[in-house]
Amino acid sequence: MTLARFHFLNRVTFGAGAAETLPGELAAADIRRPLLVSDAGLVATGLVDRLRDSIAGPTCLFDAVPPNPTEAAVLAARALYLAEGCDGIVAIGGGSPLDFAKAVALLATHPLPLERYAALHGGTPRIGPCAPVIAVPTTAGTGSEVGRGALITLASGPKLVFASPQLLPVVALCDPALTVSLPPLLTAATGMDALSHCIESYLSPLYNPAVDAIVLDGARRAWGAIRTATAEPGNLGARTDMMMASIEGGLGFQKGLGAVHALSHPLGALQSLSLHHGSCNAAILPAVLRFNAPAAAGRIAELHRALGLPAGTGLAEAVARLNADLGLPLSLRDMGVTAAMIPGLTQGALADHSRPTNPRPLGDADILALYSELVA
C-alpha cells in the first residue's frame, strides 16, 4: 500500500509501514533526545524496543502509563523528561499513552500545577507552546493521535480534559499493521470507541458539514469492519478501515460529543474499578441513542441508512446486538458499577465538557435515569 499523507488538524502519515518513518520524523521535528512513553504490556510485545532501536540517537523510556492516565504518573514522567534533558516525546500505544504524552508535554514546558490548565477551570488560554509529540497509535479507537485534548485523572479525584491546539501531535504515524496483534476484546472495545465518536459527533447539534461528512464515513467504515477485525486479527483490510475510522472519529471531536462520553468519563476516574473507556462507551451507547431519539430522529435515520441497517431495525437495537456479537459487556452492571456509585458519577457527568453538545438537553434527572438503567 502506498503511504497517504494528509493534513487536517495535524499531519498524518497513514498506511502499513508508516511507523518506519519515525527516525525521519524525529529529525524533521528537531527532536534529538526523545522520551518514549508507553505501557508495560506493549513493551512486553517487543514493539517499543523495535521502534526504539530504529532511532540512532539517545532515548529514554517511561513505560508505566496507567490504563486511565493519572496526574501522579504524569509528574513522574515529567521528572524523567527534565532530568534526562529530553526535547520531545514519542507516544506509542492506545489512547492512554497518547493522552498521557500530551500532559507530559504540557508540564515539561509550563509551571505546575496541572489542574490550572484544565478546560473546566478556564485553563485553555494558559497553554502555550508545548514539547513536540509524535503519536504512534497501536489501537484503532481513541482518535487521540489527531485530537487536541487529553483526559487525565487528577490527584484530587476528577477526570478532566486538557484541550488546546498546542497539544496536537506534530505528526501521527498511523500504521494499521501495528494493530494486528491486538486481542479480540481489545480490538472490539477500541473499535466501539471509534464508532461512538463518529456517531456522537454526527448527532451533535453544532454546525459543521465537513465534520459530518467525515464522521459519517467513519461510522460506515467502523460498522463494516469491526466484526471482521475482531474475528480475523490478521485481516489488514479490516484493520485499515478501523484505523481510518479512529482518525475520522478523532477529527469529529471539534464538533463535540454528547451523553455517551459525559457518562463515560466519570467512570474512568473510579478508583475501585479499572474500566476500559471503549467498553464503557459501547455499553452506554444504546441507552443514549434511545434517549436522544426524540431530538435527533432525522440524523439517526441518516445513520441507519448509511450503515445499511434492515428496515424495522432501530439503531439502538443494532448497536446492542453488535456489542453482544463482539462479546462486550452489555451494561455497566456487568462491569461492576453499582447503584451506590451513581450520585458521584452523576455529578461528574453534569460537569463534563461533552454534555452541552448532546442533541437533547441532559439534566441531572436524565443522567440519574440513564445510569440507573445501565446498572439495573
C-alpha positions in Angstrom: 0.0 0.0 0.0 1.3 3.5 -0.9 1.6 5.8 2.1 -1.0 8.5 2.1 -0.3 11.9 3.6 -2.9 14.5 4.5 -3.3 17.5 6.8 -6.4 18.3 8.8 -5.7 19.5 12.3 -2.2 18.0 12.3 -0.1 16.0 9.8 -0.8 12.3 9.3 1.2 9.5 7.6 -1.2 6.6 7.1 -0.6 3.0 5.9 1.3 -0.2 6.5 4.9 0.8 7.2 4.1 4.3 8.5 5.8 3.6 11.8 9.1 3.0 9.9 9.2 6.7 9.1 9.8 7.6 12.8 13.5 8.4 12.5 12.9 10.9 9.7 10.0 12.5 11.6 12.2 12.9 14.7 14.8 14.7 12.5 12.1 16.9 10.9 10.8 17.9 14.3 14.4 18.5 15.5 13.9 16.1 18.4 17.4 14.8 19.3 16.7 13.1 22.7 13.1 11.8 22.8 11.3 10.4 25.7 9.3 7.4 24.6 6.1 6.8 26.6 4.1 3.6 26.6 2.8 0.9 28.9 4.3 -2.3 30.3 2.0 -4.6 28.3 3.1 -3.0 25.0 6.7 -3.0 26.0 6.4 -6.8 26.6 5.4 -7.3 23.0 8.8 -6.0 21.8 7.3 -3.3 19.6 8.6 -0.4 21.7 12.1 -1.9 21.6 11.9 -2.3 17.8 10.9 1.4 17.4 13.5 2.5 19.9 16.2 0.5 18.1 15.4 2.4 14.9 16.3 5.7 16.5 20.0 6.5 16.1 20.5 8.9 19.0 19.9 8.7 22.7 16.5 7.9 24.0 14.7 7.5 27.4 11.7 5.3 28.2 8.8 5.8 30.5 6.8 2.5 30.4 4.4 2.9 33.4 1.4 4.7 31.7 -1.7 3.6 33.6 -4.8 2.4 31.7 -6.5 5.7 32.8 -3.7 8.3 32.9 -3.2 9.9 36.3 -1.6 13.1 37.4 0.9 11.2 39.6 2.2 9.3 36.6 2.4 12.4 34.5 4.5 14.1 37.2 6.8 11.0 37.3 7.3 11.1 33.5 7.8 14.9 33.6 10.6 14.4 36.2 12.3 11.9 33.9 11.9 14.1 30.9 13.6 17.1 32.7 16.3 15.0 34.4 17.4 13.4 31.1 17.3 16.6 29.1 14.7 15.4 26.6 13.4 17.6 23.9 10.4 15.8 22.6 8.1 12.8 23.2 7.2 9.7 21.1 3.9 8.3 22.3 3.4 4.6 21.5 0.2 2.9 22.3 -3.5 3.4 22.6 -5.4 6.5 23.9 -3.9 6.3 27.3 -0.2 6.8 26.3 -1.2 9.3 23.7 -3.2 11.5 26.1 -0.5 10.9 28.7 2.2 12.2 26.4 0.3 15.4 25.8 0.0 16.1 29.5 3.7 15.4 29.9 4.5 17.8 27.0 2.4 20.4 28.7 4.0 20.2 32.1 7.5 19.8 30.7 7.1 23.4 29.4 4.7 25.0 31.9 4.8 25.6 35.6 2.8 23.4 38.0 0.1 22.5 39.0 -1.6 20.6 36.2 -5.1 21.5 37.3 -4.7 25.1 36.3 -4.7 24.2 32.6 -8.0 22.1 32.7 -10.6 23.3 30.3 -13.2 23.2 33.0 -11.2 25.8 35.0 -10.6 28.1 32.1 -7.1 26.8 31.6 -7.0 26.5 27.8 -5.7 30.1 27.3 -2.9 29.4 29.7 -1.5 26.7 27.4 1.3 28.0 25.3 3.8 26.1 23.1 4.5 22.6 24.4 7.2 20.0 23.9 6.6 18.3 20.5 4.8 14.9 20.5 4.9 12.3 17.8 2.0 9.9 18.1 2.3 6.2 17.1 -1.1 4.7 17.8 -1.3 0.9 18.2 -5.1 0.7 18.6 -7.9 1.9 16.4 -10.3 3.7 18.6 -9.5 6.8 20.6 -8.5 9.3 17.8 -6.2 11.0 20.2 -3.5 11.0 17.5 -5.4 13.7 15.7 -7.1 15.3 18.7 -6.1 18.4 20.7 -7.3 17.1 24.0 -6.1 14.8 26.8 -8.1 13.3 29.7 -6.2 12.9 32.9 -7.4 11.8 36.4 -6.2 14.4 38.9 -4.8 13.5 42.3 -7.9 15.3 43.8 -10.2 12.8 42.0 -11.9 14.2 38.9 -11.1 13.1 35.4 -10.7 16.4 33.5 -9.9 17.4 29.9 -7.0 19.5 28.9 -7.5 21.0 25.4 -5.5 23.3 23.2 -4.2 23.3 19.6 -0.8 23.4 21.3 -1.4 19.8 22.4 -1.8 18.4 18.9 0.9 15.9 18.0 3.2 17.3 15.3 2.6 14.2 13.3 0.7 11.0 13.7 2.2 7.8 12.2 -0.9 5.6 11.7 0.2 2.1 10.8 -2.7 -0.4 10.7 -0.1 -3.2 10.7 0.7 -2.4 14.3 -2.8 -3.3 15.4 -2.9 -6.9 14.0 -1.7 -8.3 17.3 -4.4 -6.7 19.4 -6.5 -9.3 21.3 -10.1 -9.7 20.1 -11.8 -8.0 23.1 -9.4 -5.0 22.9 -10.0 -4.8 19.2 -13.7 -4.7 19.8 -13.6 -2.3 22.7 -11.3 0.2 20.9 -13.3 -0.2 17.7 -16.6 0.7 19.6 -14.8 3.8 20.9 -14.2 4.9 17.4 -17.8 4.1 16.3 -19.2 6.0 19.3 -17.0 9.1 18.4 -18.4 9.1 14.9 -22.0 8.6 15.9 -21.9 11.2 18.8 -20.2 13.9 16.8 -22.6 13.3 13.9 -25.5 13.8 16.3 -24.0 16.9 17.9 -26.2 19.9 17.1 -23.3 22.2 16.2 -23.0 23.2 12.5 -20.0 21.6 10.8 -20.9 19.9 7.5 -17.3 19.0 6.8 -17.1 17.0 10.0 -20.5 15.5 9.4 -19.2 14.0 6.1 -16.0 12.8 7.7 -17.6 11.0 10.7 -20.4 9.6 8.6 -17.8 7.9 6.5 -16.0 6.8 9.7 -19.2 5.3 11.1 -19.8 3.4 7.9 -16.2 2.0 7.9 -16.3 1.0 11.5 -19.6 -0.7 11.2 -18.5 -2.6 8.2 -15.1 -3.7 9.5 -15.3 -4.2 13.3 -16.7 -7.7 13.3 -14.0 -8.9 10.8 -11.2 -7.1 12.6 -12.3 -8.8 15.8 -12.7 -12.3 14.3 -9.8 -12.2 11.9 -7.0 -10.3 13.6 -4.7 -10.5 10.6 -7.1 -9.0 8.1 -5.2 -5.9 7.2 -8.1 -4.5 5.1 -10.4 -4.5 8.1 -7.6 -3.1 10.3 -7.0 -0.3 7.8 -10.7 0.6 7.8 -10.8 0.6 11.6 -7.7 2.8 11.9 -9.2 5.3 9.4 -12.5 5.3 11.4 -10.5 6.1 14.5 -8.9 9.1 12.8 -12.2 10.2 11.4 -13.8 9.9 14.8 -11.0 12.0 16.3 -11.5 14.7 13.7 -15.1 14.8 14.9 -14.1 15.9 18.4 -14.1 19.6 17.2 -17.9 19.3 16.7 -18.4 18.0 20.2 -19.6 14.7 21.6 -22.5 14.0 23.9 -24.2 12.0 26.6 -22.2 8.8 26.0 -19.0 10.5 26.8 -20.4 12.7 29.5 -21.5 9.5 31.3 -18.4 7.5 30.4 -15.7 9.9 31.5 -16.5 9.8 35.3 -16.4 6.0 35.1 -12.8 6.2 34.1 -12.0 8.1 37.3 -13.4 5.4 39.6 -10.5 4.3 41.8 -12.2 1.0 42.8 -12.5 -0.2 39.2 -10.3 0.0 36.2 -12.8 0.4 33.3 -11.9 0.5 29.7 -13.2 3.7 28.1 -14.3 1.9 24.9 -16.2 -0.8 26.7 -18.0 1.9 28.8 -19.0 3.8 25.6 -20.2 0.6 24.0 -22.4 -0.3 27.0 -23.8 3.2 27.2 -24.4 4.0 23.5 -27.8 2.1 23.0 -29.4 3.8 26.0 -28.3 7.2 24.9 -29.5 6.6 21.4 -32.9 5.8 22.7 -32.8 8.9 25.0 -31.7 11.2 22.1 -34.2 9.8 19.5 -36.9 12.5 20.1 -34.4 15.3 19.4 -32.3 13.6 16.7 -34.7 11.4 14.7 -33.6 12.7 11.3 -29.9 12.3 12.0 -30.4 8.8 13.5 -32.4 7.9 10.3 -29.4 9.1 8.2 -27.1 6.9 10.2 -29.5 4.0 9.8 -29.3 4.4 6.0 -25.5 4.9 6.0 -24.9 1.7 8.0 -27.2 -0.3 5.7 -29.4 -1.5 8.6 -32.5 -3.5 7.6 -35.9 -1.8 7.7 -37.5 -2.1 11.0 -34.3 -2.4 12.9 -33.6 0.5 15.3 -30.1 1.9 15.6 -30.0 1.4 19.3 -31.1 -2.2 18.9 -28.5 -2.8 16.2 -25.7 -1.4 18.4 -26.8 -3.6 21.3 -26.7 -6.6 19.0 -23.2 -5.6 17.8 -22.0 -5.4 21.4 -23.3 -8.9 22.0 -21.8 -10.3 18.9 -18.4 -8.8 19.9 -18.6 -10.3 23.4 -18.5 -6.9 25.1 -20.3 -6.1 28.4 -23.9 -5.1 27.7 -24.4 -2.9 30.8 -22.5 -1.0 33.4 -23.7 -3.6 36.0 -21.8 -6.2 34.0 -18.7 -4.1 34.5 -19.0 -3.9 38.3 -20.7 -0.4 38.6 -23.2 -0.3 41.4 -26.1 1.9 42.3 -24.1 3.3 45.3 -21.7 4.9 42.8 -24.4 6.8 40.8 -24.6 10.0 42.9 -20.9 10.7 42.4 -21.0 9.7 38.8 -23.9 12.0 38.2 -22.1 15.0 39.5 -19.1 14.2 37.3 -21.3 13.8 34.2 -23.0 17.1 34.9 -19.7 18.9 34.9 -18.3 17.0 31.8 -17.4 19.0 28.8 -19.3 16.7 26.4 -22.7 17.3 28.0 -23.5 20.6 26.3 -23.3 19.2 22.8 -25.7 16.4 23.3 -28.6 16.8 20.9 -31.2 16.6 23.7 -30.7 18.7 26.9 -29.2 16.5 29.6 -30.0 17.4 33.2 -29.2 15.7 36.5 -32.5 13.8 36.5 -31.8 12.5 33.0 -28.3 11.4 33.9 -29.5 9.7 37.0 -32.1 7.8 35.0 -29.6 6.7 32.4 -27.1 5.5 35.0 -29.9 3.7 36.8 -31.0 2.0 33.7 -27.4 0.9 33.0 -26.8 -0.6 36.4 -30.3 -2.2 36.9 
